[in-house]
Amino acid sequence: MSVERVVVGISGASGAALGARIVERLAALPAIETHLVVSDAARRTLDLECPPGTLARLTGLAHRHHPVGDVGASIASGSFPVRGMIVAPCSMQTLSAIATGRTDTLLTRAADVQLKERRRLVLLARETPLHLGHLRNMVAVTEMGAIVTPPVPAFYHCPRSVEEIVDHIAARAIDLLALPHAPLAKSWEG
Ligand SMILES: Cc1cc2nc3c(=O)[nH]c(=O)nc-3n(C[C@H](O)[C@H](O)[C@H](O)COP(=O)(O)O)c2cc1C
């Protein structure tokens, strides 16, 4: 199995645990190289919403942790082959930047690269309720090829904890990258 590179961006919407779980899940898969980029606002949500030391743990699990200001990092270039990118959670600010091609941080530049190279870009857009501008940005990124998958819980697998809900959403997001691993999320058998 050849090594697959995956970029994980964590932006400053609520639900930092989703990004954390995705990094953990990817670290447990064989032949996956995870490149992590965390926005400044996400540093704050990770601090507020996750156990102490979470960011340090994630940077240890990822193959590379790129500073969000480093627009010269490998993942800022389309010539650096990656399978795709997940932004989890994706704030409305980051969604808007992606929708309008604003690439002034490494996170939004890396997302833009996925679109221009016609690679998978999976956005766990998190806000509620949504105004028309949010919805229009979701339409725009979908038209450009991104997959918008808001972190909406499924209840058909009868989750017993928040952790199980987070884990299921994380597994579904990774499955959307179509990596050469079996689906991670438990599938509905009818
Ligand atoms: C605790 C907390 C929760 C937030 N939740 C959301 C959210 O769910 N959705 C959102 O779009 N912004 C949310 N924000 C606001 C974003 O962090 C803010 O718009 C920030 O500028 C986003 O920057 P980024 O996209 O570069 O990460 C939240 C902020 C904080 C401090």
The ligand as a Tripos MOL2 file, in Angstrom:
@<TRIPOS>MOLECULE
LIG
   31    33     1     0     0
SMALL
NO_CHARGES

@<TRIPOS>ATOM
      1 C1        -16.0120   29.1480   21.5330 C.3       1 LIG1
      2 C2        -16.2050   29.6320   20.1300 C.ar      1 LIG1
      3 C3        -17.1000   28.9780   19.3130 C.ar      1 LIG1
      4 C4        -17.3080   29.4210   18.0050 C.ar      1 LIG1
      5 N1        -18.1730   28.7070   17.2140 N.ar      1 LIG1
      6 C5        -18.3080   29.0350   15.9170 C.ar      1 LIG1
      7 C6        -19.1110   28.2320   15.0640 C.ar      1 LIG1
      8 O1        -19.7030   27.2360   15.4650 O.2       1 LIG1
      9 N2        -19.1700   28.5810   13.7500 N.ar      1 LIG1
     10 C7        -18.4950   29.6480   13.2430 C.ar      1 LIG1
     11 O2        -18.5860   29.8860   12.0340 O.2       1 LIG1
     12 N3        -17.7340   30.4460   14.0450 N.ar      1 LIG1
     13 C8        -17.6170   30.1540   15.3600 C.ar      1 LIG1
     14 N4        -16.8140   30.9160   16.1710 N.ar      1 LIG1
     15 C9        -16.2110   32.1450   15.6270 C.3       1 LIG1
     16 C10       -14.9130   31.8780   14.8630 C.3       1 LIG1
     17 O3        -13.9410   31.3560   15.7440 O.3       1 LIG1
     18 C11       -14.4260   33.2070   14.2640 C.3       1 LIG1
     19 O4        -15.3030   33.6260   13.2240 O.3       1 LIG1
     20 C12       -13.0190   33.1130   13.7300 C.3       1 LIG1
     21 O5        -12.6540   34.3520   13.1710 O.3       1 LIG1
     22 C13       -12.8660   32.0200   12.6850 C.3       1 LIG1
     23 O6        -11.5510   32.0450   12.2100 O.3       1 LIG1
     24 P1        -10.9410   30.8480   11.3380 P.3       1 LIG1
     25 O7        -11.9630   30.5270   10.2870 O.co2     1 LIG1
     26 O8         -9.6990   31.4020   10.7830 O.co2     1 LIG1
     27 O9        -10.6880   29.7160   12.2480 O.co2     1 LIG1
     28 C14       -16.6100   30.5300   17.4960 C.ar      1 LIG1
     29 C15       -15.6980   31.1850   18.3290 C.ar      1 LIG1
     30 C16       -15.4900   30.7390   19.6190 C.ar      1 LIG1
     31 C17       -14.4870   31.4610   20.4890 C.3       1 LIG1
@<TRIPOS>BOND
     1     1     2 1
     2     2     3 ar
     3     2    30 ar
     4     3     4 ar
     5     4     5 ar
     6     4    28 ar
     7     5     6 ar
     8     6     7 ar
     9     6    13 1
    10     7     8 2
    11     7     9 ar
    12     9    10 ar
    13    10    11 2
    14    10    12 ar
    15    12    13 ar
    16    13    14 ar
    17    14    15 1
    18    14    28 ar
    19    15    16 1
    20    16    17 1
    21    16    18 1
    22    18    19 1
    23    18    20 1
    24    20    21 1
    25    20    22 1
    26    22    23 1
    27    23    24 1
    28    24    25 2
    29    24    26 1
    30    24    27 1
    31    28    29 ar
    32    29    30 ar
    33    30    31 1
@<TRIPOS>SUBSTRUCTURE
     1 LIG1         1 GROUP 0 **** ****
